[in-house]
Amino acid sequence: MSEVLSQSEIDALLSALSDGSVDADLLKEEELKSKVKVYDFRRPNKFSKDQIHTLQVIYENYARTLGTYLSGQLRVPLQVELLSVEQLTYEEFIRSIPNPTILNIFSLYPLHGSAIMEINPNLGFAFLDRLLGGPGYAPSKARALTEIEQTVIERLSQRMLDYLEEPWGSIIQIEPSLERVETNPQFTQLVQPTEIMIIVSLETRMGDVMGMINICIPFLVLEPILDKLNVHYYYSTAAQERSPANIAAIRTKLENTTIPIKVVMGKTVITVRDLLALSVGDVIPLNRNISQELDIVIGNRAKFLGKPGVFANRMAIQVTGIVEEESE
């Protein structure tokens, strides 16, 4: 039904009010009733819509960064997408996750208290299998972690937590630190069962394996920065970080950064027997003619071409060309 009344409907309503068939006081009561909302005191909504929206922006950025890191670390295409940001009680969260699972208990200094990064066991064991040289398959039945697996997952989880610093940087400078890894949710009691938590669900897909990474942060941890959890503050702070002074500071750091440089004289292949028989004065022929230009390697990539020589009684290389991307 359209919310805009036609002229005939307006005339009919005015005539109904004038002849008493419609009570104006009754209409006011109905309007007041429509404004009443159900409120559950056992599960209050402590986070506003604006605060949840800000958290969505933060963890959308985190999901992109995390996906890039895991793809490089595991050397396999991997996608991480933000599925939802919602507020639940701690008891509801604990009941919703499997047993056993991978629970990473971590702190967010300077914020007080602890939070949880829960990695679904199907996904966690696929990560472990990939890191330990396997194809990235999960076991058919979930089990507890061995000591070696726990050490590997601790190192991986700490790196995953480190990437929280950048998306949170516009709100507060945090230092995530892994405290311990648990597998039984029933033995992990961070807060009271009725305490409100913010639950961030990240859907992660690696080949045929799909699972959830859930980040659970208690309201008490985020309470000191609730006034900063709004989109206006987030983007205004981000704009300040791109000020000319910050750009100049970043440029200065980049210009003073040292990188390794080397000149490749040539390459060859010899047998182990010839290598063991080498002595002073032996000559090893290379695959490059003396008149050919040499590769100048910056970091791990050949970026320039040059010719060797001497400058101020020191060995030197004169840059004669640039290695194009296509030819490289």
N, C-alpha and C positions, 0 to 999 in steps of 0.2 A: 504493500500500500504506500502511496506517495505521502511524504511528510508535509507537502505544501497543499493547503486546502483551496479548493476552487471557490469562486464567489457564491455559488449556490449552496455549498456546504457551510460557508461562513454565515450566510443568511439563515439557514436551517438551525445552526447552533445558537445564534442570537435569539431566534424566536422560541427555541426550547428553553433557554434561560429565562426569557421574559414571561412565559406562561407557566413556569414552575415545574415542567416535566423533567428538567435536569437541575440538580442541586449544585450550586457553585462550591459550597463547603465540602461536599462529597468529592468533587474533583480535586480540591486541594489536598484532602486526605490521601487520595489515590496517588497524587504526585509525590507526597512525602513517603508513602510506602515504597514507591519505586526506587527511592534513594537509599533505602536500608540495605546494607550488605552483610553477608554472613561472615563472622570473624571467629576463628578457632584460637582460643587462648592457649591451648596446648601446643599449637604450632603457629606462632605469629610470623608474619612476613616482615623480617627485620631489614631486608634489602629493598630499596625502592627500584622502580623500573629503570630510572636513569642510571643507578649504580650497577644494575645487572647489565644494561646496555654497554656501559664502560668496560665491564669485565669481558663482555663478548668481543669488543674491539681489541683488548689486550691479548686475549687468548686466540683470536684469529691470526694475529701477527705471530704469536708463539707457535701455532700449528704449522705455519709456513716455514718458519726457521727450523723447527724440530724435524719436519719432513725432509728438508735439505740435508740436515746433519745425519739423520739415520740412513738416508740413501747413500751418502758417501761412506759412512762407517761400516754399513753392512754390504756395500757394493751391490745393491739390488734396487730397482725402482720401488719406491715406497711413497704412499700418500697418507697424509694426516689432515683430517678435516674436523673443524669444530662442529659437534653435533648439537650440544645444548649447554646452557648455563642456568641452573636452577637451584633453589634453596630447599633443603630437606633436613630432617633431624638426623643426628648421628646414628641413631638406632635404625632408621630406614636405610641409610647408606650401607651400614654393616650387613644388614639382611639381604641387600640386593647384590652383593658380590659373592663369588664362589669360594668354596673352602676345599683345598688350599688355593691360594692366590699369591701374588707378589705385591707386598705392601712396603713401599719405601717411606719411612718416617723421616721428615726433614724439617729444618727450621728456616725461617726467613728473617735473619738479622737485618735491621734492628727491631723488627716486630717480635713480640713475645709470644711464646707458644709454639706448637708443632702442627704440621699439616701432613697430608698423605698423598702420595702418588701411587695409585693402584694400577698395575699392569696385568691385564687378563692373562692367566697362565698359558692359554693357547698361543697368545702373541709373544709372551715372554720366553717360552721355550723355543719358539721359532727364531727369536733373536739370538738366543744362546747357541742353537744349532748352527746358525749362520756364522757367528763369531768364532766358533770352534772348528770351522772348516766344513760343515755340512751344507746341504742344499737349502736349509731353512724350513724344515718340516717340524711340526709339533708332535709330541707323543700322543698315542691314542687315549691314554689315561693320565690325568693330572697327578702329580706327586710333589713331594717336598724337594727343595733344592739341595744338591750336594755342596760340600765346602768349596770346591773349585767353582761350581756354577754360581754360588752366592758371591764369591769374590769378583767374578766377571760381571755379574748383574749390578753389583755395587758401583763398579767403575763406570759402567754404561749409564746407570741412573744418575750419578753425580754429574756427568757431562750433560745429560738431558736437563737436569735442574739448572745448570749454569746458564742455559739459554733463556731462563726466565728473567735474567737481569735486564736485557735490552727492552722487551715490551713493557716491563714494569718501570723503566727508567723515567718515564714522563710523570709518574705518580710519586715514586719513592725509590731511592737507591737501595736495593736489597742484595743480600749475599746468601743465596740458598746453600744449605749444607746438609748432606745426608747424615742422619744419626744412626739408623739401623734398618735392617730388612727383616720383615716378618712374613710368615706364610699363613698363619691362622688368624682370621679376622676377630674371632672371639677373644683372643688374648691381647688385642690391641685396643686399649681403652684410653683415648686421648682426653675426652671431655664427657660430660653427663649425656646419657642416652637422648634426652630431650633437647639438647643444645642444637641450635640452628647452624647448618653448615652450607657453604656455597659449593656446589658440585659442578665441576667442569668436565664434560665428557668429550673426548677426542676419539673419533673413529679412525682406526689405523688399518691400512690394507697393504700387505706385502705379498704380491703374487696371488696365490689361492688362499692365503691365510688372512683372516680378518679378525680384529679384536678391538677392545676398548682400552684406552688409557684414561683413567679418572683421577682428577686432582680435587682433593677434598680439603677445604680451608675453613676452620671454625670462624664463626662470627666474632668471637673474642679476639682473634688474631688481627682481623681487618678493622675492628672498631676504632682504633686510633686514627685511621686514615679515611674514614667514611666520608668526611667532608671533601676530600680530594677525588673521590670516585664519581666524577661527573664528566661528561663529554667535553664541556666547555673548558674545564681545567686541564683535561688531558691534551687537547689540541693547542691550547694557548701555551702550555709548557713546551710542547713539541716545537711550536713556532719559535720560541725563545732559544731553543737549543740550536736552531739553524741561523742564528744571528751572525753578522759579519765577524764578530770577535771569535766565536766558536769555529767558524769556517777557517779563519786565519790560524787559529791554534792547531786545528787538524792538519792544515797544509804544512805548518812548521814541523809537526811531528813526522809527517810523511817524507818531507824533504831531508830530514836528518836520520831517516831509517837506513840501516845498513843492510845490503843484500850481497850474497856471494856472487862473484864473477870469475869465470875461468875461460881459458882459450884451449880448444881441442886441436892439438897438432895433427892428429890422425888416429886411425883405428886399424887393428889387425887381429888376426886369430892365429894362435900358436897352440901346440900340443902341450900337455903337462910335462912330457919328457923334455921338450925344448926349454920350458920354463925352469925346470929343475937344473938344467945344464947351463943356464946363463952365467956369465962371469964378466968381470970388468973388461971393457974394450969390445964386447960383442955388439953387433949392429942389428937392429930389428927394423926391417922394411915396413913402412906404413902404406895405407891405401891412398895417400894424398901426395900429389906432385909438389915440388918445392915452389913452383910458380903459381899454384892454386891458392885461393883465399882460404883463411881459416875460420872456423865457427867460433863466435864469441857467445858463450852461454851465460845468461842471466838467470840465476836461480836454477831451474831445471829445464829451461827452454832456450834454444838457439835463437837469438834476437838480432845479431849483427854479424857482418862479415868483415874480416880485416887481414892486414899483412904484418908479419912480425918485423921487429927492428930494434934499434937501440936509441934511447933518449937519455941524455945526461948520464952516460955510462951505466944505464940500467936497462934491462930488457923491457920492451914495450910492444904495444900492438896499435896499429893505425886503422881506425874504422873506415872501411871503404864502401860499405853497403848495408842495407837493412833486409833482414829475412822476412819476406812476405808470408802472410798466413797460408796462402795456397801452396807456395813452394815448401813451407815448413812441414 
